[in-house]
């Protein structure tokens, strides 16, 4: 296990309980946590994309994304579900990509491989299957399977999209705040896309 993977796992072990702490306390604590994360992510976007033609649109998207996160946080299991899918997708993609290597998925993000993509799906399904068996997830297995695949796909696409903007800005990371990841946007790149999709799924009653 290399140093980068260890840093990723340790960061997740620290950050996920911290986020869940604020979510569980709700009300002002949750609002405060959401606002702080929004401003940090917005600052990183500002530094990375200032003077770019798409600069302003990024702030609109981040506002939408954090609103849907706040909305999802009303249901603790819902927000934990989305975070778990995104984190397990990220770790599965990283591990499978390092072990199996193989063809590159896209030139936009050279470290992404088809093996990593499959690993992301695999670990997210395995982890969420274990989780839902423990807490009796209130839905049918087919619906659960489809939602996990949708969120995992969106999470991986979000990762690639942020990588694309980083390449345009000629930076490796969006910041330096999180060991093993870089900036906050590097850590939540999949989540900021997954939460709006989860919001739509819940809104449509899928």
N, C-alpha and C positions, 0 to 999 in steps of 0.2 A: 504494500500500500504506500503510494508516494506521498510526499508532503502536501501537494495541492489537494489531493483527495481527503487527507486528514483534516486540512483546514476547512474544506467544504463541509465535511460532516460535523466538525466541532462548531462551525458557524451556525449550521442548521439546528444543532442541539441547544445552542444558546438563544438563537433568534425566535424559533418557533414557540417555545414556552413563554418567552417574553411577550410575543404578540398575543398568544392565547390568554395570558394574564390580563392584558388590557381589554380584550374582547369579553372575557368572563365578567369583568367588573362593570362593563357597559357604561352607559350614560356619559358623564363628563370625561372619564378616563379613556373610553373608547374614542370619543370625539377628539380629545387631546392627542392620542396616539395616531389617529388617522391624519390629523392636521400636520403633525410633525413629519410623518412619512411623506405626505404630499409635498410639503415645502422642501424637504431634502431631495426628493426625486425631481422636483421642478428646478431646483438649483443646479442639479447635475445636468438636466436637459438644457438649461440656459448656458452653462459653461461649454457643453459639447456642441451645441448647434447655433450659437449666436451668429447673427449675420447670414444665416441660411434661410432660403425662401419658405421652408416648412417649419420654421421656429415657432410661430404663434400657434399652429395647429397641434403641436405636441402638448401644449399647456391645456388646450381644450380636451384632448384625449385623456390626459392624466386626471383632469377634474372629473370626467365621466367615469374613469376607471375607479378612482377612490370613492366616488359616490356609490358605485355598485358594490364595492368592498364594504362600505359602511352599512348599506342595505342588507347585504348577505350576513353581516355580523349579528343581526337581530336573531337569526337562527344559528346557535353555536355550532351545531353539527354541520350546517351548510358551509360555513366559512372554513371549518376544520377540514371538511371534505375537499374543498377546492385547493387549499394549501397543501394537503397531503398528496393529492394527485400531481400538483406542480413540482413539489420537492422530490417525490419518488421518480417522476419522469426525468428530472434533471440528474439525479444520482444514477439512475439506471442507464441513461444515455451516456453519462461520463464513463461509467465502469465498462459497459459493453463496447464503447468506442475505443477505450484504451486496450482492452483485452483482444478484441477481434479485428480491430482496425478496418481494413477493406476500403471499398470505393467511397469517395467523398459524396456527401449529399448535395452540397451546393458550393459554389465558389464564394458566395457571400460570406459564409462562415466556414473556413477551411478545416476546422476541427470537427465539424459535424459529419458523421458517416451514416450509412444505411444501417450498420450494426448498432450504432448508438440510438438511432430512431426506434429500432425494434426493441432495444433494451429499455428505452423509456416507456414504451407501451407495456412491456412485460412486467417491469417492476411496479408500475403504477397499478396494474391489475392484480398482481400478487399481494401487494401491500393493502390495497383497499378491500380485497376479498377477505384477508385476515381481519381487518378492522371491522367490516360489516358483520362478520360472523360473531364477533365479540359483542357488538352493541345493537345487533338486530336492525339494520338499516331499513327504514320504512318504504320500501319500493320493491318492484319485481326484479328478478335477476337480469332480465333482458334490458329493462330500463337502466338499471345500474351499469351494466356493461356498456351500453351505448353512451351514457353520460361520461363515463370514465374515458372512453375512446375520444369523444369530442373534446373534453377538457385537456387531455394529454396532447392531442393534435394541435389545439390552439396554443397551448403552452410552448410547444416546440416551434411553432410558427412565430410566436412572440419573441422567442430567443433569437431566431434568425433575423427578424425585423430590427431588433435593437442592435444586433451585430452589423447589419447593413448600415445603420446610421453611424455606428462607431467607425466603420470603414470610411464612410464619407467624410467624417471629421478627423480621420487619421489618428485615432486614439485606441489603445488596447482595452481600457476599462472606462466606465463612466465616472469613476471616482476611486477613492482609496479607503473608504470608511470600514469595509468588511474584509478581514483576512481571507484569502483564498478565492474571493469573488471580485473585489474591487469596490465599486460603488453600490449604493442601494438599488439602482436600476439594473445593475448586473445580477443582483440577487432576485429581484421581483419581475424580471423581464417577461417571464411566462405568465405570472399572476396578473399583471395589469391588463393582459388580454383575456385571460381565463375568467376573471370576475364579471366583466360585461356580458360574456357569453352565458355564464351561469345565471346571471340576472335575467337574460332573455328566455332561457330554458324554463326558469321558474315562473316568469311572467306568462309564458304561453301554456304553462301547466303540462309541459311535456313529461 
